[in-house]
Amino acid sequence: MKDDGFNDFFKTHKITPKLKHLRLVFVGNQLNKTSLENFGSYLKNSNLDSFGINLYANSIQPDGAKYLADGLEGAKIKDLDIDLYFNNITEVGTEALCQKIVLIPNLEKLSLNFDFNYIKNEGGKEIGQMLKKLPQLEELHIGVASKNFGYLGFKSVVDGMATQKKVKSLTLRCGVNRVGVNGASIVNKMLEGFHEL
């Protein structure tokens, strides 16, 4: 589809008011940071209960993540699934998305795949802070695998997950990292906390 086609899609395609569930899969389409410029108004005025977008193996970078975040503003979605595996959004794009996701009032299910995006510890801190502001989640799935992701970022994510008292389904994926030997103990502590609920 590439850049121009993707932008035209969001500029011209309108979501019918009757549509409640929408999942878009654009894997490996050579999309870059400007591909999502027209996404900002795409979800507005829709009646979607669930929305998913899979941009696996593109290169939207931080600016593309910001455009995606802008599109979430004002959304009334209950189920959100964003897969950005290998898009180089960094901690800057992570921050932009997290700051908009916390503003979705009725969110019950959240799946974020930020694997291999160079989010660093700073990105992990943003995810953790976001999760602490979403106590109503019933399902939560987070992917933060990245070779420059360390213990402090991982701990922030885990601490945020530990605040989820209503969650019934939980996934944490963090392979290829620099978390170190203490990572397993903080996950174990988090899971013990769920046993006490």
Salt bridges, closest charged atoms under 4 A:
GLU73 OE1 - LYS100 NZ 2.88
ASP81 OD2 - ARG23 NH1 3.07
ASP115 OD2 - ARG173 NE 2.63
GLU139 OE2 - LYS109 NZ 3.82
GLU139 OE1 - HIS141 NE2 3.76
ASP159 OD2 - LYS155 NZ 2.81
